[in-house]
C-alpha cells in the first residue's frame, strides 16, 4: 500500500510539474506580453509553433524566385514574413515552451545586442546540434566564454591574419588554374561555384587554423557537411531531455562522426607538436596558452579541439556562401563587375597578386562585400536569451525569454534602406550605415563574430583574383532559390559562365 501511495504521489507531482511548465507558465507569459500590446500566434502545448514554422519553410522552399530578384525574406524567413504582416514587426511566437520575442526595430536590436552578458546572453543550442559547433565560443556562456574569448582574440590579431595571406593566395591560384585547365580551348565554361567555394574556403581555413596540408583534413570537411544536415534537423525540432543519449540511428551517426572528428584533430595536434616552432596558425596560438604547456591557465586539449572545429566550420561556411552570392550579384550586375575589375587592375598591376599591404586599397571590392552581406547575410537571424528581467524600449521582458532578431528582414527593410532596399547597390556603403542596429552581418556588441576580419580579408582576396582573370555572367541553368539551412545558401547550387580575360 505504501508503495502504491508513493507511486500515486510521484505521478501527481510529475503531472503538476508538467502542467505548470508546459501549460501554466507559457499561458501566463503570453498574457503578460499581450497586456503590453505584443501579439502573435497562439501557443500550442509542448511544441509551441514549430509545426507551423516547418510547414511555412517547406512551402517556401517548394517555389523558386523568378529572375534574380533579391526580395528574399519570404523565402529564407517565411515565419517572420507571414507573422510580421499579421501581428506587426514586434511579436511573440513559441519554439517549444520557450517564448520567442521577435524584434525588428533597430533601436531595440541595438539595445538587446549591446547589453552585458550577465543580463542578455546567447541562446542555448539544442544539445543534438553541439557536435557541429562543438563547445567553442559560439556554444559557451558566462565566465567560460569570457576566458575562451580572451585567448581566441589573441590568436586572431591582424598580424597573424596577414601572415595567412600568402597561403590564401596560393589556394586561390590553384583553384583558378583548375578552372583554366577545365576550360581548355573553349571560349566559355559553366561552373557551379557554390561547391567550388566551399572546397576552397575549407582548404584556406584548414591551413590558417591548423597549418596542415589540407589532404589531412579533407575527411574532416566531409564529416562537417554531414553534421550540418543533422544539425539543421536538430535546430528545427523541440529537444526532448535525454533524447541525445538514446541509441537511435541519427544519434549513432552523430556519435560516430563526432568521435572521428576528434580523433583526426588529436592526430593533427600530435603532429603539430613536433613541427610548430615559430608557427602563426590558429592552432599554434591556442596551444601557446594551453594547459598542456607548463600547466598554464588556458585551454585543455579538448577545448582546443572545440575552438578549431568552430573556426573550421564557421569560417569556411560563412565565407563560401558570401563569395557565392557576391559572384552571382556581380554576374548579374556587369557595371559593378567592371568597376571592381578596373580597381583590381589598378591596385594589382600586371601579374601582381593581392598582398596584405594593398588589400586596403580595394575600396570598391570592400563595398561589394558589404552589400552582399546586407542582401544575403550568412544567417537569417540572431538569437539571445534574457537571464534576468529586462526592459527593451517600453517592453518589460521576463527572464528566460528568447530574443529573435530577424537580420535578413532588417537588412531588406525599405524604411531603413530606402525604396531600393532589395536592389544591389554597393554605393550605399560609401558611408557607414547610420544606425548600428540596422546592419549587423557579424553581430554587434561583446559577441560580435571574432572571425569577421579574417572572413572579409579572405573574401577580398578571392574576389580580386577571380575578377582579374575572368569575366562571368549568370548561366541560363541557374535557378534562384535562396534557402536557410544552417546558413543562407542557394538551394540548387550557383551556376555561372566564365570567360578568360586576355591580358
C-alpha positions in Angstrom: 0.0 0.0 0.0 2.8 2.4 0.9 4.5 1.7 -2.5 1.2 2.3 -4.3 0.6 5.7 -2.5 4.2 6.7 -3.2 3.7 5.9 -6.8 0.5 7.9 -6.9 2.2 10.9 -5.2 5.1 10.8 -7.7 2.7 10.7 -10.7 0.7 13.6 -9.2 3.8 15.7 -8.7 5.0 14.9 -12.2 1.6 15.8 -13.6 1.6 19.1 -11.7 5.1 19.9 -12.8 4.2 19.2 -16.4 1.1 21.3 -16.2 3.0 24.2 -14.6 5.9 24.3 -17.1 4.1 23.2 -20.3 0.6 24.9 -19.8 0.5 27.4 -17.0 3.9 29.3 -17.5 3.5 29.7 -21.3 -0.1 30.9 -20.9 0.9 33.4 -18.2 3.8 34.6 -20.3 1.6 35.0 -23.4 -0.9 37.0 -21.4 1.9 39.2 -19.9 3.0 40.2 -23.4 -0.5 40.7 -24.7 -1.2 43.2 -22.0 1.7 45.2 -23.3 0.3 45.1 -26.9 2.5 42.3 -28.2 0.5 39.7 -30.1 1.4 36.6 -32.1 0.3 33.1 -33.0 -1.3 31.1 -30.1 0.9 28.9 -28.0 0.4 25.1 -28.5 1.3 22.8 -25.6 4.9 21.5 -25.7 5.6 22.1 -29.4 4.7 25.8 -29.5 4.6 27.0 -33.1 7.3 24.7 -34.5 4.8 22.7 -36.7 3.7 26.0 -38.3 7.3 27.1 -38.9 8.2 23.8 -40.5 5.1 24.0 -42.8 5.9 27.5 -43.8 9.6 26.6 -44.6 8.6 23.6 -46.7 6.1 25.7 -48.6 8.6 28.5 -49.2 11.3 26.1 -50.4 9.0 24.4 -52.9 9.0 27.5 -55.1 11.9 29.3 -56.7 12.1 33.1 -57.3 11.6 34.4 -60.8 14.7 36.1 -62.3 17.4 37.2 -59.9 15.2 39.0 -57.5 16.7 39.9 -54.1 13.4 40.3 -52.3 14.1 37.0 -50.4 12.7 37.5 -46.9 9.5 35.5 -47.7 11.7 32.5 -48.8 14.5 32.4 -46.2 12.5 33.6 -43.2 8.8 32.7 -44.1 7.6 32.6 -40.5 8.8 36.2 -39.8 7.4 37.3 -43.2 3.9 36.0 -42.6 3.6 36.7 -38.9 5.0 40.2 -39.1 2.4 41.1 -41.7 -0.3 39.8 -39.4 1.0 40.9 -35.9 3.5 43.7 -36.6 7.3 43.8 -36.6 7.4 43.1 -32.8 5.5 39.9 -32.0 5.7 36.8 -29.8 5.9 33.2 -31.1 6.9 29.9 -29.4 9.7 27.5 -30.0 8.5 24.6 -27.9 7.8 26.1 -24.4 10.3 28.9 -25.0 8.8 32.4 -25.6 10.5 33.9 -28.7 10.1 37.7 -28.8 10.8 38.9 -32.4 12.4 42.4 -32.6 12.9 44.1 -35.9 13.3 47.7 -34.7 17.0 48.8 -35.0 16.9 50.7 -31.6 15.6 47.6 -29.8 18.1 45.4 -31.6 21.0 47.6 -30.6 19.8 47.6 -27.0 19.5 43.9 -26.9 22.9 43.1 -28.5 24.9 45.8 -26.7 23.6 44.7 -23.2 26.0 43.0 -20.8 26.2 39.2 -20.9 25.0 38.9 -17.3 21.6 40.2 -18.4 21.4 39.1 -22.1 23.5 36.2 -23.5 23.4 33.9 -26.4 20.6 31.4 -26.6 21.4 27.8 -25.7 21.9 25.2 -28.5 19.8 22.2 -29.0 22.2 19.6 -27.4 21.9 17.5 -30.6 23.5 20.3 -32.6 26.6 20.5 -30.4 28.8 18.1 -32.4 28.9 20.6 -35.3 29.7 23.7 -33.3 31.5 21.9 -30.5 31.9 23.8 -27.2 33.8 26.6 -28.8 33.0 30.3 -28.4 29.6 30.0 -30.2 28.4 27.5 -27.7 29.8 28.9 -24.4 28.3 31.4 -21.9 29.4 33.3 -18.8 32.9 33.2 -17.4 34.0 30.3 -19.5 33.0 32.2 -22.7 35.0 35.2 -21.4 38.1 33.1 -20.8 37.9 31.5 -24.2 37.2 34.8 -25.9 40.3 36.4 -24.5 42.6 33.5 -25.7 40.9 33.3 -29.1 41.0 37.1 -29.6 44.8 37.0 -29.2 45.0 34.3 -31.9 43.0 36.5 -34.3 45.2 39.6 -34.2 45.7 41.3 -37.6 49.4 40.4 -37.6 48.6 36.7 -37.6 45.8 37.1 -40.1 48.1 38.9 -42.5 50.6 36.1 -42.2 48.0 33.7 -43.6 47.5 35.8 -46.8 50.2 34.0 -48.9 48.6 30.7 -48.1 45.2 32.0 -49.2 46.6 33.4 -52.4 48.3 30.0 -53.2 44.9 28.2 -52.7 43.0 30.6 -54.9 45.7 30.4 -57.6 45.4 26.6 -57.6 41.6 26.8 -58.0 41.8 29.3 -60.8 44.5 27.2 -62.6 42.0 24.3 -62.4 39.3 26.4 -63.9 41.5 27.4 -66.8 42.6 23.8 -67.4 38.9 22.7 -67.4 38.0 25.4 -69.8 40.7 24.3 -72.3 40.1 25.9 -75.7 36.5 26.8 -75.0 35.6 30.5 -75.1 33.1 30.0 -72.2 32.8 27.5 -69.4 30.0 26.7 -66.9 30.9 26.4 -63.2 28.9 25.5 -60.1 30.6 27.9 -57.8 28.9 27.1 -54.5 30.7 23.8 -54.1 33.9 25.3 -55.6 33.9 28.0 -52.9 33.1 25.5 -50.1 36.2 23.4 -51.1 38.3 26.5 -51.4 37.3 28.0 -48.1 37.7 24.7 -46.3 41.3 24.4 -47.6 42.1 28.0 -46.7 40.5 27.7 -43.2 42.2 24.4 -42.6 45.6 25.8 -43.4 45.1 29.0 -41.4 43.6 27.2 -38.4 45.8 24.1 -38.3 48.8 24.9 -40.6 48.4 21.4 -42.1 48.2 20.0 -45.5 44.5 20.1 -46.5 44.6 16.4 -47.5 44.9 15.5 -43.8 41.7 17.5 -43.1 39.6 16.7 -46.2 37.8 14.0 -44.3 37.0 16.5 -41.5 35.4 18.8 -44.1 33.2 15.9 -45.4 32.2 15.0 -41.8 31.1 18.6 -41.1 29.0 18.6 -44.2 27.2 15.5 -42.8 26.9 17.1 -39.4 25.4 20.2 -40.9 22.4 18.3 -42.1 22.0 16.6 -38.7 22.3 20.0 -37.0 19.6 21.5 -39.3 17.2 18.8 -38.3 18.0 19.2 -34.6 17.7 23.0 -34.7 14.2 22.8 -36.1 12.8 20.3 -33.6 11.9 20.7 -30.0 14.5 18.8 -27.9 13.2 16.1 -25.5 15.5 16.0 -22.5 17.8 12.9 -22.6 16.9 12.1 -26.2 20.5 12.6 -27.4 21.6 9.6 -25.2 19.2 7.2 -26.9 20.9 4.8 -29.5 18.7 5.9 -32.4 20.0 5.7 -36.0 20.6 9.5 -36.1 22.3 9.6 -32.7 24.6 6.7 -33.5 25.6 8.6 -36.7 26.2 11.8 -34.6 28.4 9.9 -32.1 30.4 8.2 -34.9 31.0 11.4 -36.8 32.0 13.3 -33.6 34.4 10.6 -32.5 36.1 10.5 -35.9 36.4 14.3 -36.0 38.1 14.4 -32.6 40.4 11.6 -33.5 41.5 13.5 -36.6 42.1 16.6 -34.5 44.1 14.7 -31.9 46.3 13.3 -34.7 46.8 16.8 -36.1 47.7 18.1 -32.7 50.2 15.3 -32.1 51.9 16.0 -35.5 51.7 19.7 -34.8 53.6 19.4 -31.5 56.7 18.2 -33.4 56.6 20.9 -36.1 55.1 24.1 -34.6 58.1 26.2 -33.7 57.5 29.9 -34.6 54.2 29.0 -36.3 51.5 31.6 -36.6 48.5 29.4 -37.3 45.4 29.4 -35.1 46.2 26.1 -33.5 49.7 27.3 -32.5 48.2 30.4 -30.9 45.7 28.3 -28.9 48.4 25.8 -27.9 50.7 28.5 -26.6 48.0 29.2 -24.0 47.0 25.6 -23.4 47.3 23.9 -20.0 49.5 21.2 -21.6 52.2 23.9 -22.0 53.7 24.1 -18.5 50.2 23.8 -16.9 49.4 27.5 -17.7 45.9 28.7 -17.1 44.3 28.4 -20.5 42.6 25.7 -22.6 42.6 21.9 -22.2 43.3 19.9 -25.3 39.6 19.0 -25.8 38.8 22.8 -25.6 41.4 23.5 -28.2 39.7 20.9 -30.5 36.3 22.6 -29.9 37.7 26.0 -30.9 39.3 24.6 -34.0 36.1 22.9 -35.0 34.1 26.1 -34.5 36.5 28.1 -36.6 36.8 25.5 -39.3 33.1 25.2 -39.8 32.0 28.7 -39.2 34.9 30.3 -41.2 34.6 28.2 -44.3 30.8 28.1 -44.3 30.1 31.8 -44.0 32.9 32.9 -46.4 31.9 30.3 -49.0 28.3 31.5 -49.0 29.3 35.2 -49.1 31.6 34.5 -52.1 28.9 32.6 -53.9 26.3 35.4 -53.5 28.9 38.1 -54.4 29.9 36.4 -57.7 26.2 35.9 -58.6 25.5 39.5 -57.8 28.4 40.7 -60.0 27.5 38.3 -62.7 24.0 39.9 -62.8 25.4 43.5 -62.4 28.1 43.8 -65.1 28.6 47.5 -64.4 29.8 46.8 -60.9 31.8 43.9 -62.1 33.6 46.2 -64.5 34.2 48.9 -61.8 35.6 46.3 -59.5 37.9 44.9 -62.2 39.2 48.4 -63.0 40.1 48.8 -59.3 41.8 45.4 -59.0 43.8 46.0 -62.2 44.9 49.4 -60.8 45.9 48.0 -57.4 47.4 44.7 -58.6 49.3 45.8 -61.8 50.5 43.2 -64.3 51.0 39.8 -62.8 51.0 41.2 -59.2 48.9 39.2 -56.8 46.9 40.6 -53.8 49.0 41.1 -50.7 48.2 42.1 -47.1 49.7 45.6 -47.9 47.4 46.5 -50.7 44.1 45.0 -49.7 43.0 48.3 -48.0 43.1 49.9 -51.4 40.3 47.7 -52.7 37.6 50.0 -51.7 35.0 49.0 -54.3 35.6 45.3 -53.7 35.0 46.1 -50.0 31.7 47.9 -50.7 30.6 44.9 -52.8 31.3 42.5 -50.0 29.3 44.7 -47.5 26.3 45.0 -49.9 26.4 41.2 -50.4 26.3 40.6 -46.7 23.4 43.0 -46.5 21.3 41.2 -49.1 22.5 37.7 -48.3 23.6 37.7 -44.7 25.2 34.4 -43.6 22.3 33.8 -41.1 18.7 34.9 -41.4 18.5 35.8 -37.7 20.3 36.0 -34.4 19.0 34.9 -31.0 19.7 35.9 -27.5 18.2 34.9 -24.1 17.4 37.1 -21.1 19.0 35.8 -17.9 17.1 38.4 -15.8 14.0 40.5 -16.0 14.9 43.2 -18.5 13.4 46.2 -20.3 13.8 46.9 -24.1 12.2 50.2 -25.2 8.9 50.3 -23.4 8.6 46.5 -23.1 9.2 44.6 -19.9 10.8 41.2 -20.7 10.8 38.3 -18.2 13.9 36.2 -17.7 14.1 33.2 -20.0 12.6 35.0 -23.0 14.4 34.4 -26.3 15.1 37.5 -28.4 14.8 36.6 -32.1 16.5 39.3 -34.3 15.4 38.8 -38.0 18.7 40.0 -39.5 17.7 39.3 -43.1 14.4 41.3 -42.7 16.1 44.3 -41.2 18.7 44.3 -43.9 15.9 44.4 -46.5 13.6 46.9 -44.8 12.7 49.7 -47.2 12.0 52.1 -44.2 15.7 51.7 -43.2 17.4 51.4 -46.6 15.1 53.2 -49.0 12.9 52.0 -51.9 15.9 50.2 -53.5 16.4 48.0 -50.4 16.0 44.9 -52.5 18.4 46.0 -55.2 22.2 45.6 -55.4 23.8 48.9 -54.8 27.3 48.9 -53.2 27.4 52.7 -53.4 25.2 52.8 -50.4 28.3 51.9 -48.4 30.3 54.9 -49.5 29.4 56.0 -45.9 28.9 53.7 -42.9 25.3 52.7 -42.0 23.7 55.5 -39.9 22.3 53.0 -37.3 24.3 50.3 -35.5 21.2 48.1 -35.2 20.3 48.3 -39.0 23.3 46.4 -40.3 24.8 43.6 -38.3 26.0 40.7 -40.6 28.6 39.7 -37.9 26.5 40.8 -34.9 27.4 43.7 -32.6 28.4 44.0 -29.0 30.5 41.6 -26.9 29.6 38.6 -29.1 30.4 40.2 -32.4 31.9 37.5 -34.7 35.6 37.1 -33.8 36.5 36.0 -37.3 35.0 38.9 -39.2 38.4 40.4 -40.2 39.6 37.1 -41.5 36.3 36.5 -43.4 36.4 39.9 -45.0 40.1 39.7 -45.9 39.6 36.2 -47.4 36.6 37.4 -49.5 38.6 40.4 -50.8 41.5 38.2 -52.0 39.3 35.6 -53.7 37.0 38.2 -55.4 40.0 40.3 -56.6 41.8 37.3 -58.1 38.7 36.0 -59.9 37.8 39.4 -61.2 41.3 39.9 -62.5 41.3 36.7 -64.5 37.7 36.1 -65.6 34.6 37.7 -66.9 31.5 36.0 -65.6 27.7 36.0 -66.2 24.7 34.1 -64.8 24.2 30.8 -66.5 20.7 30.1 -68.1 20.7 26.9 -65.9 20.8 28.8 -62.7 17.6 28.6 -60.5 17.4 31.4 -58.0 16.2 29.8 -54.8 17.9 31.1 -51.7 17.2 28.9 -48.7 18.1 28.7 -45.0 19.8 25.6 -43.9 22.3 26.5 -41.1 23.2 29.5 -43.3 21.6 31.2 -46.3 22.6 29.4 -49.5 21.4 28.6 -53.0 19.1 25.6 -52.8 20.1 24.2 -56.3 23.7 25.5 -56.5 25.0 28.6 -58.2 25.8 28.2 -61.9 27.8 30.9 -63.8 29.5 31.2 -67.1 33.2 32.3 -67.1 35.4 33.6 -69.9 39.1 34.1 -69.6 40.5 37.7 -69.8 43.3 38.1 -72.2 45.7 40.4 -70.6 
